[in-house]
Every structure is written in structure tokens, then in C-alpha cells.
């Protein structure tokens, strides 16, 4: 059962750049009665497997922008280290329910902007700022759906770094990869196309949860009996998702992203309120 759930989570996570952990954590806690911190540890390993499985495929398809991804990791990794350290303390202080509700509200608050993007479609290349020009944060990719090359530039790097730090913090707290925040920072603030944003998010997730996993492993909160089947299933599902992803339209990808965003936000809030 763990493997089957993980396959579905990995498939959805790879399509939307979420990582799959947003499904794994509540499922482990609610249906498998796994302690919260152990669920976070298993989820972090599964997200790492997702990133490893999809990352190479997206790099091969030239959808992942490695330069932009590594630049933003200077904000996500410190956030992940702080979050992973804090989650152990918070779990022992009975504050996890409040954090789950808060996370769900943050996800719901981002729905209107994403709904507008689904209706309007993607925009043109963003105007690069001074830092983006200095670091050469631009590129192009071949869109199989549009049958043409799509150029892009990264803009507004300062707010993107702030969102990425928050994404790392949330990733450390919940072991979910925070692909929701990463995709939004890459698309909304940097102005990257949705496919580049999703592929780069999958790459960044792996680096972020590696930092999270190190802290949880040293504290003894990663159970290989739980983490192993979850990681195997997630890797299999994410591989299938990454194989289908390049040929999909950007509007379809945005629709999938928005649907998952709403469902998981409601699920997290209900769990935090003790109603699920």
C-alpha cells in the first residue's frame, strides 16, 4: 500500500514540481499512524528520490536551468537547515497542528494569482534586473507542444530569494520539498515559463531536502523500513510523470498545479484542525 500511494504521489509531484511529499506526509500520519517527525523524515527521502528520478530527465530535455537553480539554493538551504531543526522541537511542543493550518492557509492564499495565470496563459520574457544581468540568468528551451524555441530572462531576483528562503524553511519543517513556493517564485517573481519553472523546481527540491534529511537522520527520525518503500514508489511515479511532462501544454500543467494546490491545502488544514 505504501508503494502504491508513493507511486501516485511521485507522479503528481513530478508534473507540478511539488515533490510528492505534500501527499506522503498526511497519508503516513492519518492512514498509517506514523509519528509526525518520522513521516517528515520518510517524506524527505521520497522527495529526494523524486528529484533524482526526474532531475536527469529534465536536464536531458534542457528544461532545467541549473544556473538559476543553484543561485536560488543559497537561500533555500539555510532555510531548510533551520526548519528541520525547528520541526523536532515543535513536534515535541504540540505546535504541529497550528503549523499545518498556517501552511494550508498560505497555499490557499496563493490560489487567486495562479487561477488568473491559468486563464491568461504564460507571459513573455521578464525584464532582467541588475543582479540577473550580472549573473547571466537567462536562457531558452524548445517547447515540444509549441514546436519552437522559447527564450526567457529572470527578473526580480530579490523577492524570489525571500520566497526561496521561506520555501526552504517550510521544506525543513514538513519534509515536503516546498515545490509550491518554489514554482511560484520561479514563475511569478523571476518570470520563467511554467515548464522551466517546474523542471528547475524539481532539481532544487533535491538539494533542499538533502539538507533536511541530514538533520533528521542525525536526530534518528528516518526509519528505513518506512522510507525505503516510499522512496521506491515515488521514484517510479516521478519517472512516468517526467516522461509525459515535456509534451504537455503549459496551460494543462498550470491547471494540474492549481488543482493539486487546492486539494492539498484543504487536506492540510483539516489535518491541522483534527478533522481528518
N, C-alpha and C positions, 0 to 999 in steps of 0.2 A: 504493500500500500504506500509506503514511503517513496519507493521508486516511482510509482505511477503519478503520485502527486508532484514529485520533483520534476518529472518529465514535462508535465503541463506548465509548471511554474517556469521552467527554463525556456520553454517555447515562447510563452508570453513575454518573459523578461527580455529575451533577445530581440524581439520585434519592436518593443517600446523603449529599449535602453534602460529598463528598470532593474534588471539583475535577477529577478525571481525571488529574492529574499523577502519582499513585501508579502508574498503569498506563503512562503515557508514558515516564517515566524508565527503568525496566528494559527496556522494549521497544526504545527507542532505543539503549541501551548493548549489549544482548545480541544483538538481531537486525539492527540497522542499523549496528553498530560505530561509534557516535558517541561521541567523548570524553565522559567523565562530566560535566565542567563545562559543555560545550556542550549536553548533554542536559538539564541542570538549567535552563539559560537558555531552551531551547525549551519545556520543560515550564512554566516560569513564564509565558511568553507564552500558552500554551494554557490555563492555569488562568485567566489574566486574561480570555481570550475566553469561557470558560465562565461566569465570574461576570457578564460583561457581557450575555451572551445570556439567562441565567436570572434575573439580578437584577431586571430590569424586569418580567418576568412575575410573579415572586413579590411584588413591590411592588404591582403592579396587583391581585393576588388578596388583598392585605392579609395576607399570611403573614409578611412580613419585618418585624421590629421594628427600625426604624432607630435609635431612641434607645438601645436595649441594644447594638446592633452598634457604634455609634460610641463608646459608653462603653468597651467592651472593647478597641477598637482602640488605646487609649492604652497597652496592654500588648503587643499583637501587633506593632505597627510597630517599636518599638525592638528586639524580639527578632528580627524579620526582617532588620533592618539589620545586626545583629551576626552572625546566621547566614550571610547572603550574603557578608559579608566573610570569615568563617571558612572557608567552603567552598572558596574559591580557595586558601587556604593549606593546608588539609587535603588537597585533591586533589593538591597538589604534594609532600605529605609521606607519601604512600602509606598514609593512615589511613582512606580511604573505606570499605574492607571492614569494618573494625571498627565504623564508624558505621552501616553498613547492617544489620549483625547486631544492634546495640543497638536500632535503630529497630524492627526486626521483633519483638524480644523485648518491647518496650514495647507494641506493638499486640496481641500475644498475651496479655499480662498484663491487658489491658482486656476480654478476651472474656468471662470469667465474669460480670461485672456486666451486660454487655449481654445475655448469654444469659438471665439472670434477668429482665430487663426484657421480653424477648420473651415469656416465659411469663406474667408477671404483668400486662402491658399498662401503659398510662400511669397515672400517679398524678394526684391533684388538684393544685390550685394550691399552690405552695410558700409558706412563711411568709416575707414580706419582712424583710430586716434593716434596720438604721438607714440605711445608705447607699442601699439600694434605695428606701426610703420617701422620702428626701430628694430623690432624682433622678427619682422617678416612674417606676420601671422595672416597669411592668405594662401589661397590655393585654388584648385579646380578638380572636378571629378566628372566621370562620364556616367550620365543617367541612362540606364537601360530602358526605363519607361518612356523617357522623352526622346531618346536616341540622339543625344547631343551632349557636349561638354557644358558644365555649369560652373562658372567662376564664382568665387566668394572672397570676401575680406572680413576680418574680425574687427569689431568696433566695441567701444565702451568696456574696456578691459577691467577698469577699477571696480564697478559694481559686480562684474562677473566673478572677480576674485572674492568679493564678500559673500556672494551666494555660494561659491565653491567651498569656502570655509564652513559655512552653515551645513552644506551637504556632507562634508567630512565629519562634522560633529554628530549629525543625525545618523550617519553610517556607523560611527563608533558606538552610539547608544543602542541601535537596533540591529546592527549587522545586516542591513538591507541594501547597501550599496548606494542608496540615495540617488538612483538614476533619474527619479522625477525631477529633483532640483538641478541635477547636472544637465539634463536635456534642456530645461528651461533657461539655464544660464547660457548654454551654448547657442540656443536658438534665439531667445528673446533679447539678451544683452549683447552677445557677440554678433548676432545676425547671421549665423551659419544656416545653410539649408538643413531641413529636418533629417535627411539621410546621413549627412556628415555629422550632425549633432548626435544622432542615435549611435552611430558607429564609434565616434570618439568617446561617448559616454561609456560604452561597453569596455573600451580599453582602459579608461580612467577608473572604472569601478574595481578592476582587478588590483590596481596599485593601492587604492584606498582601503579595500578590505584586507589586503595583505598586512597593512599596519594594524588594523583592527584585530585580525586573527592572532598576531604576535602577542598583543596584550592579553587577550582572552586565553590563549594557550599557556602563557606563563602563569596565569592565575588558576589554571586547571579547569576551565569551563568549556573545553572542546572534547566531547565524547566521540571517539572514532566509531563506535557501534551505531550511533545516530548519524554522524556526519558523513560516513562513507557511502551508504545507500542514497542519501540525499544528494551528495555531490555527483555520483554516477548518473542518477536520473536527470539532474539539472543539466549536466554536460550534454547528455543525449538530446534533450529537448531543445537546448540552445543551439546545437549544431543544425537541427532541422530548421529552426527559425532563421538562422543566419543564411541558410541555403535559399530560402524563399524570399528573404528581405530585399535583395538588390532589384528584383523585377517588379516590386510593388510601387504604386503611385504614392507620391508624398502625401496626398490627401487621405489615402487609406491608412498610412502609417500614423498620421495625426489623429484620425478617428479612433484607431486602436488604442493609441496612447491616452486619449481623453476618456474612453470607456473604462480602461483599467484604473485610471486615476480616480474616478468617481467611486467605483466599486470598492477599491481598497481603502479609500478614505472613510467610507461608511463602515466597512468591516473593522477598521482600527478604532473608530470612535465607539462602536458597540462593544468591542472588547474592553476598552478602557472604562466604560460605564458598567461593566459586568452584565451586559445584556446578551452576550454572545459567547 
